């Protein structure tokens, strides 16, 4: 099994890929006059991955503030 640092690094890479995908969808929507709903969904997924990265960085005993999950 991969160690947590390796998993955290992979998740950071995924968050970066999701950010790129969201920007691509936003550009497409702007160019075609379309809806940016897909971009919003990708951005929500990126934020969820970023929360996971944060949780893997935080010490186990540390509590994550409630507003982090908003």
C-alpha positions in Angstrom: 0.0 0.0 0.0 1.2 3.5 -0.8 2.2 5.7 2.0 0.1 8.8 2.9 2.6 11.2 1.5 2.5 9.4 -1.9 -1.3 9.4 -1.9 -1.3 13.1 -1.0 1.0 13.9 -3.9 -1.2 12.0 -6.3 -4.3 13.8 -5.1 -2.6 17.1 -5.5 -1.9 16.1 -9.1 -5.5 15.1 -9.6 -6.6 18.5 -8.2 -4.4 20.3 -10.7 -5.8 18.2 -13.6 -9.3 19.0 -12.5 -8.5 22.7 -12.3 -7.2 22.5 -15.9 -10.3 20.7 -17.0 -12.6 23.2 -15.4 -10.8 26.1 -17.2 -11.1 24.3 -20.5 -14.9 23.8 -19.9 -15.2 27.5 -18.9 -13.4 28.6 -22.1 -15.6 26.4 -24.2 -18.8 27.8 -22.6 -17.5 31.3 -23.1 -16.7 30.7 -26.7 -20.0 29.0 -27.6 -22.2 31.0 -25.3 -23.0 27.8 -23.5 -23.7 27.0 -19.9 -20.8 26.5 -17.5 -22.6 23.8 -15.4 -20.0 21.2 -16.2 -17.2 23.6 -15.1 -19.0 24.1 -11.8 -19.3 20.4 -11.2 -15.6 19.9 -11.9 -14.7 22.7 -9.6 -16.7 21.1 -6.8 -14.9 17.8 -7.4 -11.5 19.7 -7.3 -12.4 21.3 -4.0 -13.4 17.9 -2.5 -10.0 16.5 -3.6 -8.2 19.5 -2.1 -10.1 18.9 1.2 -8.7 15.3 1.1 -5.2 16.6 0.6 -5.6 18.9 3.6 -6.9 16.1 5.8 -3.8 14.0 4.8 -1.5 16.9 5.7 -3.1 17.6 9.1 -2.0 15.8 12.2 -4.5 13.0 13.2 -5.4 14.7 16.4 -6.1 18.1 14.8 -9.7 19.0 14.2 -10.6 20.5 10.9 -12.8 23.6 11.3 -16.5 23.1 10.2 -16.3 26.0 7.7 -13.7 23.9 5.8 -16.5 21.7 4.5 -18.7 24.5 3.2 
